[in-house]
Amino acid sequence: MTDLASLLPLTNATIMEAYIYLVAPWVKDLGLCELSVSEGHASARLPQNPALKISSGAVCGQAIMSAIDTVVAMAMLTTQRVTKGTVYQHTHFLRPA
């Protein structure tokens, strides 16, 4: 088993090992790819996937928020200050449900 401390601070050389070690299986099912980090920053691509779409054809907000949370958590691991939990998320609906 990987020792998390050996992967920190997170770099492009350690990001995939940390991703495999830290991220829940259902989040991995989102298929995030092209993960990249620099100090205080992270990016990834959420590929097109019919399984992530709702009946209108839009990507499910839950999938988007999970991807955002995962990428922000990775960005936080690029610094010496290790976080303790999920990022703050606030949702504004664009139209009534």
MDAnalysis code that builds the backbone (N, CA, C; Angstrom):
import MDAnalysis as mda
import numpy as np

u = mda.Universe.empty(291, n_residues=97, atom_resindex=np.repeat(np.arange(97), 3), trajectory=True)
u.add_TopologyAttr("name", ["N", "CA", "C"] * 97)
u.add_TopologyAttr("resid", np.arange(1, 98))
u.add_TopologyAttr("resname", ["MET", "THR", "ASP", "LEU", "ALA", "SER", "LEU", "LEU", "PRO", "LEU", "THR", "ASN", "ALA", "THR", "ILE", "MET", "GLU", "ALA", "TYR", "ILE", "TYR", "LEU", "VAL", "ALA", "PRO", "TRP", "VAL", "LYS", "ASP", "LEU", "GLY", "LEU", "CYS", "GLU", "LEU", "SER", "VAL", "SER", "GLU", "GLY", "HIS", "ALA", "SER", "ALA", "ARG", "LEU", "PRO", "GLN", "ASN", "PRO", "ALA", "LEU", "LYS", "ILE", "SER", "SER", "GLY", "ALA", "VAL", "CYS", "GLY", "GLN", "ALA", "ILE", "MET", "SER", "ALA", "ILE", "ASP", "THR", "VAL", "VAL", "ALA", "MET", "ALA", "MET", "LEU", "THR", "THR", "GLN", "ARG", "VAL", "THR", "LYS", "GLY", "THR", "VAL", "TYR", "GLN", "HIS", "THR", "HIS", "PHE", "LEU", "ARG", "PRO", "ALA"])
u.atoms.positions = np.array([
    [0.840, -1.183, 0.000],
    [0.000, 0.000, 0.000],
    [0.884, 1.245, 0.000],
    [0.478, 2.254, -0.748],
    [1.209, 3.505, -0.855],
    [1.106, 4.296, 0.443],
    [2.194, 4.948, 0.788],
    [2.201, 5.860, 1.922],
    [1.911, 7.257, 1.373],
    [0.799, 7.847, 1.768],
    [0.391, 9.146, 1.237],
    [1.474, 10.191, 1.435],
    [2.133, 10.183, 2.566],
    [3.166, 11.185, 2.836],
    [4.268, 11.161, 1.785],
    [4.533, 9.993, 1.222],
    [5.588, 9.898, 0.210],
    [5.173, 10.531, -1.120],
    [3.894, 10.796, -1.293],
    [3.383, 11.381, -2.532],
    [3.237, 12.896, -2.456],
    [3.420, 13.458, -1.267],
    [3.161, 14.883, -1.054],
    [4.443, 15.685, -0.943],
    [4.435, 16.951, -1.350],
    [3.332, 17.586, -2.073],
    [3.167, 16.949, -3.452],
    [1.959, 16.945, -3.913],
    [1.593, 16.297, -5.165],
    [2.260, 16.995, -6.346],
    [2.784, 16.201, -7.266],
    [3.399, 16.709, -8.498],
    [2.846, 15.914, -9.672],
    [3.200, 16.319, -10.867],
    [2.769, 15.550, -12.040],
    [3.354, 14.139, -12.016],
    [4.486, 13.961, -11.353],
    [5.096, 12.640, -11.258],
    [4.338, 11.713, -10.312],
    [3.597, 12.276, -9.345],
    [2.908, 11.455, -8.351],
    [1.387, 11.529, -8.431],
    [0.860, 12.324, -9.341],
    [-0.590, 12.562, -9.343],
    [-1.402, 11.287, -9.602],
    [-0.981, 10.452, -10.539],
    [-1.779, 9.262, -10.839],
    [-1.748, 8.258, -9.687],
    [-0.607, 8.123, -9.040],
    [-0.530, 7.213, -7.895],
    [-1.417, 7.725, -6.757],
    [-1.403, 9.033, -6.523],
    [-2.254, 9.615, -5.482],
    [-3.727, 9.467, -5.849],
    [-4.056, 9.693, -7.102],
    [-5.437, 9.571, -7.580],
    [-5.955, 8.150, -7.334],
    [-5.158, 7.162, -7.673],
    [-5.547, 5.765, -7.477],
    [-5.715, 5.463, -5.984],
    [-4.835, 5.993, -5.165],
    [-4.830, 5.723, -3.725],
    [-5.972, 6.434, -2.992],
    [-6.282, 7.669, -3.379],
    [-7.203, 8.519, -2.613],
    [-8.656, 8.519, -3.073],
    [-8.887, 8.350, -4.344],
    [-10.211, 8.603, -4.912],
    [-11.102, 7.357, -4.827],
    [-12.351, 7.578, -4.439],
    [-13.333, 6.491, -4.327],
    [-13.581, 5.849, -5.693],
    [-13.879, 4.559, -5.702],
    [-14.118, 3.857, -6.975],
    [-15.202, 4.507, -7.834],
    [-16.286, 4.975, -7.239],
    [-17.362, 5.562, -8.050],
    [-16.932, 6.891, -8.658],
    [-16.009, 7.606, -8.021],
    [-15.487, 8.847, -8.615],
    [-14.561, 8.485, -9.781],
    [-13.790, 7.427, -9.628],
    [-12.938, 6.973, -10.734],
    [-13.782, 6.600, -11.942],
    [-15.003, 6.118, -11.705],
    [-15.901, 5.760, -12.807],
    [-16.293, 6.959, -13.664],
    [-16.091, 8.179, -13.164],
    [-16.361, 9.373, -13.970],
    [-15.431, 9.432, -15.169],
    [-14.255, 8.825, -15.040],
    [-13.308, 8.776, -16.155],
    [-12.423, 10.000, -16.282],
    [-12.228, 10.744, -15.190],
    [-11.348, 11.917, -15.280],
    [-10.020, 11.521, -15.911],
    [-9.533, 12.356, -16.801],
    [-8.273, 12.065, -17.472],
    [-7.494, 13.361, -17.665],
    [-6.293, 13.221, -18.189],
    [-5.415, 14.363, -18.427],
    [-5.196, 15.175, -17.154],
    [-5.027, 14.482, -16.030],
    [-4.775, 15.159, -14.766],
    [-3.409, 15.816, -14.808],
    [-3.369, 17.041, -14.325],
    [-2.131, 17.816, -14.311],
    [-2.167, 18.736, -13.105],
    [-1.009, 18.944, -12.462],
    [-0.942, 19.822, -11.304],
    [0.290, 20.713, -11.370],
    [0.181, 21.848, -10.721],
    [1.311, 22.709, -10.388],
    [0.939, 23.299, -9.040],
    [1.863, 23.950, -8.373],
    [1.588, 24.397, -7.010],
    [0.315, 25.253, -6.944],
    [-0.668, 24.763, -6.183],
    [-1.920, 25.469, -5.994],
    [-2.914, 25.333, -7.130],
    [-2.588, 24.553, -8.137],
    [-3.458, 24.394, -9.307],
    [-3.571, 22.919, -9.692],
    [-4.706, 22.579, -10.295],
    [-4.899, 21.245, -10.855],
    [-5.905, 21.345, -11.989],
    [-5.786, 20.441, -12.922],
    [-6.766, 20.393, -14.009],
    [-6.970, 18.937, -14.415],
    [-8.119, 18.690, -15.005],
    [-8.456, 17.363, -15.516],
    [-9.561, 17.548, -16.547],
    [-9.758, 16.538, -17.332],
    [-10.830, 16.564, -18.330],
    [-11.856, 15.511, -17.956],
    [-13.127, 15.899, -17.987],
    [-14.241, 14.980, -17.777],
    [-14.763, 14.614, -19.164],
    [-14.446, 13.416, -19.630],
    [-14.820, 13.051, -21.001],
    [-16.326, 12.842, -21.168],
    [-16.780, 12.968, -22.410],
    [-18.171, 12.685, -22.746],
    [-18.477, 11.244, -22.366],
    [-19.619, 11.057, -21.721],
    [-20.012, 9.715, -21.321],
    [-21.536, 9.697, -21.211],
    [-22.220, 8.933, -22.024],
    [-23.679, 8.871, -21.965],
    [-24.209, 8.510, -20.579],
    [-23.434, 7.765, -19.808],
    [-23.869, 7.356, -18.470],
    [-23.948, 8.546, -17.509],
    [-23.305, 9.653, -17.839],
    [-23.314, 10.836, -16.971],
    [-24.384, 11.848, -17.362],
    [-25.158, 11.531, -18.382],
    [-26.163, 12.478, -18.867],
    [-27.537, 12.171, -18.292],
    [-28.312, 13.235, -18.085],
    [-29.696, 13.087, -17.650],
    [-30.600, 13.065, -18.882],
    [-31.897, 12.951, -18.684],
    [-32.835, 12.771, -19.802],
    [-32.800, 13.906, -20.821],
    [-32.439, 15.109, -20.396],
    [-32.386, 16.235, -21.336],
    [-31.124, 16.215, -22.190],
    [-30.180, 15.355, -21.857],
    [-28.925, 15.284, -22.594],
    [-27.796, 16.065, -21.930],
    [-28.120, 16.813, -20.879],
    [-27.100, 17.574, -20.152],
    [-26.339, 16.644, -19.210],
    [-25.108, 17.016, -18.914],
    [-24.329, 16.244, -17.949],
    [-24.925, 16.481, -16.565],
    [-25.097, 15.424, -15.812],
    [-25.661, 15.474, -14.469],
    [-24.805, 16.371, -13.573],
    [-25.440, 17.263, -12.849],
    [-24.741, 18.165, -11.952],
    [-23.953, 17.445, -10.878],
    [-24.444, 16.299, -10.439],
    [-23.721, 15.525, -9.425],
    [-22.369, 15.052, -9.962],
    [-22.331, 14.673, -11.226],
    [-21.073, 14.244, -11.838],
    [-20.114, 15.424, -11.944],
    [-20.632, 16.574, -12.348],
    [-19.797, 17.768, -12.477],
    [-19.230, 18.171, -11.117],
    [-20.067, 18.195, -10.092],
    [-19.600, 18.602, -8.759],
    [-18.602, 17.602, -8.205],
    [-18.780, 16.319, -8.472],
    [-17.816, 15.312, -8.022],
    [-16.468, 15.523, -8.699],
    [-16.500, 15.836, -9.980],
    [-15.257, 16.093, -10.712],
    [-14.567, 17.339, -10.161],
    [-15.332, 18.394, -9.925],
    [-14.763, 19.635, -9.385],
    [-14.139, 19.377, -8.021],
    [-14.858, 18.696, -7.160],
    [-14.357, 18.412, -5.815],
    [-13.051, 17.620, -5.875],
    [-12.989, 16.645, -6.753],
    [-11.796, 15.818, -6.886],
    [-10.607, 16.639, -7.365],
    [-10.813, 17.469, -8.378],
    [-9.720, 18.268, -8.922],
    [-9.242, 19.309, -7.911],
    [-10.153, 19.940, -7.207],
    [-9.749, 20.927, -6.196],
    [-8.987, 20.249, -5.061],
    [-9.416, 19.075, -4.654],
    [-8.694, 18.340, -3.615],
    [-7.269, 18.047, -4.071],
    [-7.100, 17.678, -5.329],
    [-5.760, 17.441, -5.862],
    [-4.928, 18.724, -5.854],
    [-5.542, 19.844, -6.189],
    [-4.816, 21.121, -6.164],
    [-4.327, 21.442, -4.756],
    [-5.171, 21.163, -3.769],
    [-4.788, 21.442, -2.385],
    [-3.621, 20.574, -1.927],
    [-3.464, 19.415, -2.513],
    [-2.369, 18.522, -2.120],
    [-1.033, 18.915, -2.745],
    [-1.023, 19.963, -3.559],
    [0.230, 20.419, -4.167],
    [0.982, 21.379, -3.257],
    [0.388, 21.737, -2.140],
    [1.018, 22.676, -1.210],
    [1.433, 21.957, 0.068],
    [2.133, 22.646, 0.920],
    [2.553, 22.065, 2.197],
    [1.391, 21.957, 3.177],
    [0.339, 22.730, 2.976],
    [-0.829, 22.709, 3.862],
    [-1.804, 21.637, 3.383],
    [-1.928, 20.582, 4.140],
    [-2.817, 19.480, 3.762],
    [-4.226, 19.767, 4.292],
    [-5.229, 19.602, 3.427],
    [-6.613, 19.875, 3.800],
    [-7.212, 18.707, 4.561],
    [-8.361, 18.963, 5.146],
    [-9.028, 17.940, 5.942],
    [-10.356, 17.486, 5.355],
    [-10.811, 18.064, 4.251],
    [-12.111, 17.645, 3.748],
    [-12.474, 18.244, 2.416],
    [-13.736, 18.109, 2.089],
    [-14.292, 18.549, 0.818],
    [-14.265, 20.061, 0.692],
    [-14.134, 20.531, -0.539],
    [-14.170, 21.961, -0.804],
    [-15.593, 22.475, -0.597],
    [-15.731, 23.771, -0.397],
    [-17.038, 24.385, -0.277],
    [-17.681, 24.417, -1.657],
    [-18.914, 23.995, -1.741],
    [-19.640, 24.022, -3.004],
    [-20.995, 24.676, -2.798],
    [-21.352, 25.565, -3.709],
    [-22.651, 26.224, -3.657],
    [-23.249, 26.148, -5.057],
    [-24.490, 25.737, -5.149],
    [-25.138, 25.550, -6.438],
    [-26.213, 26.608, -6.668],
    [-26.215, 27.174, -7.867],
    [-27.291, 28.061, -8.312],
    [-27.977, 27.364, -9.481],
    [-29.265, 27.152, -9.374],
    [-29.979, 26.525, -10.468],
    [-30.278, 27.563, -11.543],
    [-30.024, 27.207, -12.792],
    [-30.221, 28.128, -13.891],
    [-31.691, 28.292, -14.270],
    [-32.482, 27.277, -13.925],
    [-33.916, 27.356, -14.180],
    [-34.612, 26.488, -13.137],
    [-35.871, 26.726, -12.877],
    [-36.585, 25.907, -11.881],
    [-36.600, 24.445, -12.279],
    [-36.548, 23.595, -11.286],
    [-36.563, 22.150, -11.554],
    [-37.974, 21.683, -11.816],
])
